Amino acid sequence: MIKGIKDWPAGERPREKLFEKGASALSDAELLAVLFGHGLRGQDVVSFSRSLLLEFGGLRQLLAQEARALSDVKGFGKARVAMLCAVREIGRRYLRENIVGQNFVRNPQAVADYLCASLRDSKREVFKVLFLDKSLRILDDRDLFYGTVDEAAVHPREVVKAALEFHASNLVLVHNHPSGKAEPSREDQEITRKLSHACLSVNIRILDHIIIGDNRHYSFQEHGLL
């Protein structure tokens, strides 16, 4: 007879272990088990969680899945799909709160963490803009364009319009490469040049253009392209 979590020694049950030793003491499978609460018929929740991590290749890959993909997983109803989507969004918003109102130059790691969490696992290209004031404090950010980042998709007028709405004095452009490669293309460099020219016409400066790859990011400013 297969034992359920309730039959385990108290110190081995994920929830009790969390209260006794802290969340950092739990494995990825145990953390998922705390969220899910129960497994499948004939499979305890920790084993179910381990099988999910194995199927998707780890926690990051699991959380990066879209709702449609998660709905096809055995044992996943709407509640569990919504749970994982909510966890991912909570993490992204937590990282965002760490940067809004902060100085862009003085908090490079916090900015990189937020941008990577927002864009690294996206299956499509997303063009994001960070809006900064005169003191380089981050006022807000917005996803402006989706799809291939080229002259047809990215409209300088819309970037300038958004910057004026936020009363921004400086901008940081950001987009991801779903291929995982962070190096800029010729199109990336050309649209950066055109956006910089359009923004300067209204006294708004582009501080950087950051490309998010799989495990790294590329800064135009650091490479002398701005």
BADRENBA-392789 format. One record per residue: residue in one letter; x, y, z of N, C-alpha, C, O in turn. Coordinates in steps of 0.001 Angstrom, whole numbers, padded with zeros to 6 digits, always signed. Each point is the difference from the previous one (the first is absolute). Layout:
# BADRENBA-392789
AXYZXYZXYZXYZ
...
***
This chain:
# BADRENBA-392789
M+000847-001209+000000-000847+001209+000000+000877+001252+000000+000923+000116+000807
I-001209+000810-001704+000788+001223-000119-000377+000971+001117-001174+000315+000196
K+002174+000146+000522-000232+000942+001082-000176+001412-000533+000694+000416-000928
G-001630+000319+001525-000165+001403-000328+000889+000859+000876+000638-000505+000923
I-000591+001787-001198+000824+000925+000775-000363-000054+001487+000874+000127+000857
K-002139-000311-000556-000435-000003+001400+000627-001139+000793+000089+000058+001227
D+000348-001104-001947+000604-001148+000678+001505+000156+000178+000631-000840+000643
W-000049+001887-001194+001439+000230+000126+000318+000516+001401-000868+000566+000665
P+002117-000758-000213+000431+000639+001255-000176+001506-000116+000224+000565-001071
A-000617+000088+002145-000313+001429-000025+001142+000834-000569-000237+000961-000732
G+001472-001322+001063+001151+000781-000453+000270-000108-001480+000794+000774-000534
E-001444-001730-000162+000214-000185-001431-001135+000589-000840+000127+000121-001218
R-001213+000238+001856-001114+000591-000750+000367+001424-000400+000445+000780+000842
P-000623-000429-002119+000445+001321-000487-000523+001187+000811+000761+000918+000307
R-002036-000925+000039-000556+001156+000701+000599+000135+001395+000381+001095+000413
E-000300-002210+000312+000575+000040+001344+001481+000364-000057+000503+000738+000847
K+000192-001269-001862+001418+000301-000183+000212+001488-000252+000967+000588+000484
L-001882+000020-001248+000093+001431-000281-000107+000807+001297+000779+000927+000224
F-001741-001280+000624-000182+000742+001247+001164-000215+000966+000352+000895+000768
E+000237-002079-000814+001072-000311+000937+001345+000566-000435+000759+000509+000825
K-000459-000599-002137+001329+000354-000481+000016+001198-000950+001073+000513-000318
G-002228-000065-000133-000057+001105-000956-000132-000497-001426+000390-001124-000315
A-000947+001976-000552-000255-000394-001388+001278-000345-000753-000023-000840-000899
S+001136+001475+001250+001256-000251-000716+000515-001418+000209+000850-000461-000763
A-001346-000239+001778+000444-001366+000277-000705-001027-000886+000395-001166-000039
L-001434+001598-000667-000777-000917-000827+000580-000111-001406+000538+000969-000536
S-000649-002138-000048+000391-000191-001393-001065+000626-000900-001074+000377+000469
D+001376-000268-001762-000990+000550-000934-001274-000839+000009-001105+000542-000031
A+001260-001862+000074-001170-000883+000005-000826+000198+001267-001229-000019-000048
E+001901+000208+001178-000718+000210+001256-000741+001330+000010-001112+000087+000521
L+001721+000956-001096-000690+001286-000087-001260-000116-000850-001046+000540+000360
L+001142-001239-001481-001181-000210-000835-001047-000811+000745-001198+000245-000142
A+001648-001216+000939-000930-000826+000763-000799+000835+000990-001187-000247+000213
V+001843+001242+000395-000712+000895+000927-001093+000754-000752-001098+000192+000522
L+001398+000232-001744-000990+000725-000800-001158-000909-000421-001167+000373+000117
F+001501-001559-000604-001024-000876-000571-000880-000648+001074-001203-000174-000197
G+001795-000172+001304-000783-000583+001094-000191-001502-000089+000109-000691+001013
H-000391+000169-002192-000208-001443-000160+000455-000425-001393+000092+000813-000920
G+000190-002105+000791+000484-000529-001269-001109-000637-000809-001122+000507-000043
L+001442-001635-000607-000977-000732-000792-000315-001321+000686+000666-000385+000962
R-001665-000291-001451-000312-001320+000551+001206-000923-000212+000427-000226-001133
G+000103-000292+002211+001151-000893-000100+001339+000705-000066+001031-000656-000148
Q-001018+001979+000255+001259+000766-000056-000083+001180+000965-000847+000880-000149
D+001745-000877+001145-000033+001092+000977+000425+001309-000662+000565-000003-001094
V-000839+001106+001757+000191+001314-000595+001473+000325-000255+000310+000703-000961
V+000602-001199+001800+001420+000259-000230+000482-000755-001243+000742+000550-000813
S-001164-001804+000670+000373-000773-001188-000593+000626-001260+000654+000068-001041
F-001899+000387+001152-000642+000684-001130+000782+001246-000391+000207+000265-001184
S+000225+000495+002180+000764+001224-000260+001342-000320-000637+000434+000699-000915
R+000232-001759+001392+001284-000408-000591-000175-000383-001463+000833+000338-000841
S-001910-001040+000543-000243-000413-001388-000236+001202-000904+000398-000007-001165
L-001052+001050+001706-000212+001229-000775+001327+000677-000316+000240+000408-001136
L+000614-000290+002135+001303+000639-000183+000834-000774-001006+000708+000596-000812
L-000787-001910+000858+000744-000830-000947-000548+000168-001409+000763+000087-000962
E-002087-000043+000838-000642+000141-001310+000355+001319-000679+000244+000032-001206
F-000214+001061+001980+000228+001320-000589+001455+000459+000076+000363+000999-000622
G+000468-001712+001373+001411+000359+000045+000384+000949+001117+001067+000611-000043
G-001935-000480+001054+000350+000852+001131-001082+001012+000321-000988+000135-000722
L+001196+000573+001824-000999+000950+000496-000186+001184-000939-001130+000406-000269
R+002227+000149-000231-000119+001153-000893-000801-000356-001245-000879+000755-000415
Q+001184-001907-000181-000697-000402-001216-001477-000283+000270-000856+000284-000839
L+000563-000845+002014-001396-000257+000356-000776+001302+000142-001097+000136-000541
L+001663+000815+001264-000691+001267+000229-000088+000851-001263-000828+000908-000081
A+001674-001195-000901-000028+000769-001248-001102-000456-000950-000270+000660-001003
Q-000367-001789+001315-001014-000539-000896-001253+000872-000029-000402+000574+001012
E-000194-000492-002181-001258+000727-000131-001144-000863+000526+000128-001219+000115
A-001227+001859+000196-001147-000698+000583-000467-001160-000880-000387-001049+000514
R+000420+001229-001812-000471-001046-000911+000837-001263+000121-000533-001110-000004
A+001858+001283+000112+000893-001156+000126-000212-000704+001335+000012-001229+000062
L-000204+001987+000991-000213-000592+001316-001324-000754+000058-000115-000989+000724
S-000875+001439-001470-001315-000648+000009+000055-001407-000561-000885-000810+000275
D+001911+000506-001058+000139-001332-000598+000685-000992+000935+000088-001186-000317
V+000396+001654+001458+000714-000864+000934-000993-000807+000822-000978+000543+000514
K+001232-001837-000392-000856-000864+000811-000005+000483+001449+001058+000233+000584
G-002231-000087-000017-000111+000444+001375-000114+001505+000157-000069+000516+001116
F+000050+000191-002255-000088+001463+000050-001377+000455-000452-000356-000104-001174
G-000403+000608+002125-001253+000657-000330+000222+001499-000032+001136+000469+000071
K-002212+000274-000177+000113+001460-000077+000627+000589+001255+000723+000994-000070
A-001000-001607+001223+000525+000542+001257+001521-000046+000029+000632+000979+000399
R-000027-002091-000811+001457-000113+000038+000654+000839-001095+001074+000566+000203
V-001717-000489-001349+000520+000869-001059+000018+001443+000495+001001+000702-000145
A-002107-000269+000726-000084+001370+000512+001021+000229+001108+000571+001086+000100
M-000337-002096+000730+000940+000120+001103+001415+000280-000497+000668+000899+000511
L-000208-001659-001501+001359+000196-000507+000128+001322-000752+001021+000679+000107
C-002051-000313-000863+000035+001292-000699+000055+001143+001004+000692+000995-000220
A-001424-001139+001327+000000+001042+001021+001345+000087+000711+000478+001097+000289
V+000133-002240-000006+001314-000014+000646+001027+000721-000861+000799+000793+000498
R-000830-001080-001796+000935+000656-000920-000201+001511-000013+000967+000761+000039
E-002218-000333-000094-000286+001430-000051+000339+000689+001316+000473+001136-000006
I-000707-001801+001130+000363+000563+001302+001510+000224+000065+000456+001036+000482
G+000321-002016-000971+001453+000148-000016+000445+001174-000844+000892+000753+000391
R-001519-000594-001562+000356+001103-000883-000331+001345+000649+000787+000943-000083
R-001950-000858+000727-000393+001265+000633+000866+000322+001215+000268+001167+000287
Y+000159-002190+000411+000914+000211+001134+001295+000642-000485+000494+000956+000597
L+000049-001493-001684+001240+000551-000546-000220+001404-000547+000896+000841+000079
R-002072-000580-000631-000297+001334-000530-000039+001029+001125+000499+001115-000158
E-001085-001482+001282-000067+000935+001123+001384+000363+000529+000184+001047+000620
N+000784-001923-000871+001364+000280+000447+000684+001095-000819+001011+000554+000434
I-001550-000236-001612+000683+000973-000860-000771+001299-000198+000619+001044-000203
V-001937-001072+000254-000771+001228-000223+000294+001000+001128-000124-000316+001183
G+000511+001515-001582+000380+001033+000953+001471-000007+000350+000483+000876+000718
Q+000236-001879-001234+001427-000110+000292+000829+000581-001148-000482+000137-001125
N+001721+000197+001428+000917+000525-001010+000462-001120-000917+000490-001031+000462
F-000649+001237-001756+000337-001039-000976+001477-000370+000047+000341-001182-000043
V+000532+002167+000130+001441-000235-000049+000502-000704+001261+000927-000808-000060
R-001541+001118+001197+000475-000527+001281-000561-001383+000326+000424-000616+000978
N-001353+000125-001765-000630-001287+000294+000010-000929-001223-001046-000519-000390
P+002218+000309-000212+000052-000778-001239-000455-001449+000151-000645-000541-000898
Q+000973-000096+002029-000372-001408+000160-001495-000165+000190-000596-000925-000551
A-000023+001819+001331-001445-000071+000212-000746+000217-001317-001000-000664-000272
V+001501+001605-000548-000613+000255-001304+000145-001221-000897-000958-000408-000657
A+002157-000178+000627+000250-001178-000831-000877-001173+000439-000530-000729-000839
D+000377+000548+002147-000837-001094+000516-001445+000152-000463-000635-000967-000419
Y+000127+002193+000501-001384+000238-000406-000180-000218-001504-000949-000655-000432
L+001862+001207-000351-000131-000116-001450+000113-001447-000449-000741-000437-000880
C+001660-000307+001478+000151-001415-000363-001256-000783+000382-000472-000831-000777
A-000068+001090+001960-001207-000700+000437-001184+000328-000897-000872-000842-000216
S+000840+002055-000304-001122+000431-000840+000081-000528-001428-001024-000318-000606
L+002247+000223+000064+000137-000210-001441+000753-001258-000423-000172-000478-001121
R+000999-000056+002003+000918-001069-000418-000703-001214-000597+000494-000588-000962
D-001639+000208+001519-000671-001222-000442-001162+000234-000949-000744-000929-000313
S+000581+002170-000149-001083+000299-000933+000262-000673-001341+001124+000003-000504
K-002183-000583-000067+000128-000698-001284-000035+000971-001190+000250-000395-001139
R-000559+001648+001412-000019+000999-001066+000808+001205+000448+000250+000177+001192
E+000154+000645-002136+000752+001203+000342-000937+001038+000612-001105+000236-000489
V+001573+000365+001557-000751+001059+000690+000916+001217+000110+001155-000116+000411
F-001675+001265-000776+000760+001247+000078-000522+000799+001182-001138+000471-000009
K+001974-000324+001023-000360+000669+001238+000777+001310+000116+001111+000116-000517
V-001695+000860+001191+000695+001252+000262-000072+000310+001493-001068-000071+000608
L+002228+000418-000021+000043+000524+001363+000017+001524-000092+000791+000573-000750
F-001659+000074+001508-000102+001456-000010+000680+000559+001250-000338-000389+001118
L+001299+001303-001307+000787+000551+001095-000163+001510+000066-000237+000653-001016
D+000365-000100+002224-000056+001451+000145+001398+000603-000173+000934-000697-000398
K-000792+001983+000697+001282+000679-000183+001085-000552+000920+001186+000053-000325
S-001601-000584+001474+000958-000564+000962+000272-001473-000250+000658-000658+000806
L-001159+000136-001918+000177-001393-000414-000758-000988+000882+000330-001185+000038
R-001347+001678+000672-000860-000901+000744-001022-000621-000949-000519+000673-000891
I+000239-001941+001086-000926-000712-000868-001432+000351+000396-000427-000265+001124
L-000299+000857-002052-001377+000405+000245-000976-001137-000245-000942-000208+000766
D+001181-000520-001840-000926-001068-000386+000615-000756-001174+001068+000366-000491
D-001735-001406+000051+000409-000705-001222-001250-000447-000733-001077-000137+000581
R+001253-000085-001861-001157-000395-000813+000466-000848-001171+001016+000298-000628
D-001767-001360+000338+000222-000791-001212-000740+000709-001130-001223+000139+000035
L+001984+000310-001043-000605+000808-001054-000269-000763-001289-001001+000248-000673
F+001881-001168+000328-000142-000690-001283+000286-001489+000175+000735-000414+000896
Y-001340-000375-001782+000182-001443+000026+000317-000498-001401-000463+000563-000991
G+001253-001619+000921+000385-000540-001299+001410+000406-000335+000749+000438+000873
T-000377-000577-002130+001351+000327-000427+000302+001471+000230-000774+000869-000400
V+001909-000591+001049+000400+001387+000263+000706+000538-001240+001198-000213-000184
D-001941+000903-000653+000579+000617-001185-000754+001299-000270-000852+000416+000785
E+001174+000203-001887-000595+001305-000304-001512-000087-000197-000712+000977+000232
A+000218-002140-000659-001428-000144-000242-000781-000163+001299-001161+000399+000090
A+001812-000992+000925-000702-000312+001247+000142+001083+001057-000927+000222+000779
V+002062+000455-000736+000279+000992+001042-000164+001403-000585+000700+000382-000937
H-001628+000370+001500-000308+001323-000534+000561+001087+000927-000466+000133+001132
P+001449+000639-001584+000571+001062+000838-001043+000936+000581+000128+000432+001145
R-001156-000114-001911-001038+000916+000481-000681-000532+001252-000301+000765+000916
E+000055-002077-000870-000660-000598+001163+000910+000001+001224-000465+000166+001128
V+001767-000353-001357+000965+000035+001106+000052+001407+000593-000023+000171+001219
V+000093+000840-002099+000042+001393+000460-001298+000352+000723+000034+000662+001037
K-001156-001087-001560-001303+000284+000614-000059-000571+001421-000442+000675+000930
A+000889-001917-000774-000016-000634+001324+000940+000720+000959-000328+000195+001170
A+001497+000199-001669+000961+000712+000852-000580+001310+000500+000193+000359+001161
L-000897+000355-002018-000604+001269+000399-001123-000217+001010-000198+000818+000898
E-000534-001915-001044-001077-000311+000955+000550-000183+001410-000630+000391+000982
F+001821-000995-000897+000611-000245+001310+000890+001156+000450+000604-000060+001071
H-000522+001117-001891+000867+001147+000298+001445-000469+000208+000707+000481+000884
A-000299-001421-001714+001341-000577+000113+001037+000879-000679-000264+000600-001043
S+001437-000530+001641+001130+000725-000589+000997-000947-000643+000786+000396-000860
N-000826-001658+001291+000922-001016-000515-000747-001316-000195-000986-000281+000682
L+001472-000507-001615-000612-001293-000285+001063-001094-000036+001164+000246-000316
V-001593-001443+000645+000815-001195-000238-000856-000940-000837-001085-000405+000420
L+001575+000062-001597-000707-000917-000885+000409-001426+000347+001158-000256+000330
V-002099-000658-000403+000286-001395+000317-000799-000899-000928-001184+000242-000234
H+001820-001274-000293-000775-001045-000653+000727-001327+000131+001192-000040+000302
N-001909-001025-000527+000562-001338+000151+000229-000659-001355-000612+000371-001001
H+001494-001345+000991+000210-000857-001155-000421-001419+000383+000732-000670+000728
P-001885+000194-001193-000445-001356+000345+000990-001084-000393-000046-001104+000542
S+000941+001402-001476+001029-000972-000396+000986-000264+001127+000693-001018+000005
G-000633+001948+000958+000932-000143+001115+001286+000777-000182+000740+000208+000961
K-000460+000229-002197+001215+000760-000269-000237+001475+000313-001010+000576-000403
A+001954+000028+001126-000199+001379+000433+000617+001035-000933-000285+001191+000130
E+001120-001619-001062+000684+000968-000877-001002+000721-000895-000952-000608-000489
P+001170+001920+000274-000945+000783-000811+000125-000294-001492+001089-000270-000507
S-002212+000327-000177-000011-000150-001446+000187+001364-000645+000005+001023+000685
R+000149-001008-002000+000100+001273-000712-001281+000800+000180+000037+001222+000141
E-001189-001930-000146-001279+000680+000195-000096+000622+001397-000544+001093+000160
D+001074-001792+000849-000008+000534+001365+000774+001317+000057-000440+000963+000627
Q+001584-000936-001282+000828+001204+000016-000670+001145-000759+000079+001158+000409
E-000731-001493-001506-000634+001040-000814-001198+000622+000715-000163+001220-000009
I-000679-002057+000632-001161+000556+000685+000427+000798+001226-000664+000969+000369
T+001761-001364+000262+000518+000766+001143+000426+001389-000452-000268+000992+000676
R+000934-000929-001822+000442+001289-000543-001204+000887-000304+000022+001189+000320
K-001057-001734-000922-001170+000791-000357-000772+000461+001238-000490+001128+000051
L+000388-002006+000940-000694+000384+001229+000768+001078+000757-000593+000925+000556
S+001906-001052-000541+000828+000999+000675-000175+001371-000647-000114+001013+000690
H+000096-000992-002005-000177+001255-000739-001381+000604+000285-000116+001205+000221
A-000928-002038-000225-001359+000490+000242-000145+000553+001415-000646+001027+000206
C+001246-001705+000765-000113+000446+001394+000784+001284+000251-000455+000869+000744
L+001615-000746-001353+000802+001209+000191-000712+001235-000525+000248+001111+000468
S-001138-001305-001443-000730+001139-000566-000950+000626+001018-000442+001137-000168
V+000127-001903+001243-000852+000547+001062+000757-000008+001338-000602-000040+001072
N+001923+000079-001167+000872+000088+001188-000126-001192+000949+000085+000153+001219
I-000282-001306-001777-000020-001240+000784+001186-000852-000452+000224-000182-001196
R+000525-000331+002157+001217-000746-000310-000200-001494+000216-000614-000413+000983
I+001127-000385-001892+000012-001453+000177+001321-000386+000647+001068+000178-000586
L-001151-000705+001795+001208-000354+000745+000603-001319-000446+001220-000166-000014
D-002083-000770-000348+000502-001326-000351-001067-000759-000775-001187+000324+000050
H+001638-001327-000754-000889-000984-000613+000532-001356+000444+001124-000377-000334
I-001931-000342+001079+000420-001279+000577-000722-001135-000704-001221+000026-000156
I+001988-001024-000268-000579-001188-000630+000110-001164+000980+001075-000288+000527
I-002202-000372-000294-000049-001117+000934+000106-001311-000771-000838-000301-000850
G+001871-000470+001152+000157-001323-000588-000371-001069+001004-000768+000252+000929
D+001308-001442-001112-000362-001108+000879+000645+000135+001375-000693+000042+001017
N+002003+000024-000994+000701+000080+001283+000870+001239+000116+000872+000064+000865
R-001094+000906-001714+000779+001228+000056-000791+001136-000647-001029-000223-000638
H+001531+001443+000817-000613+001132-000675+001096+000861-000620+001157-000050+000417
Y-001535+000831-001407+000932+000835-000771-000402+001460+000163-001164+000358-000179
S+002133+000476+000518-000243+001430+000181+000649+000788-001128+001210-000092-000209
F-002013+000867-000522+000554+000870-001042+000966+001007+000609+001048+000287-000579
Q-001396+000247+001740+000827+001024+000628+001368-000564+000378+001024+000646-000223
E-001007-001852+000795+001260-000605+000417+000904-000329-001179+001222-000038+000141
H-001825-000201-001308+000777-000343-001190+000235+001197-000922+000448-000166-001134
G-000750+001365+001620+000300+001202-000770-000891+000233-001199+000397+000698-000933
L-001598-001266+000935-000903+000161-001141-001003+001132+000209-000872+000223-000840
L+000997+000494+001965-000867+001155+000251+000856+001185+000416-000528+001081+000260
***
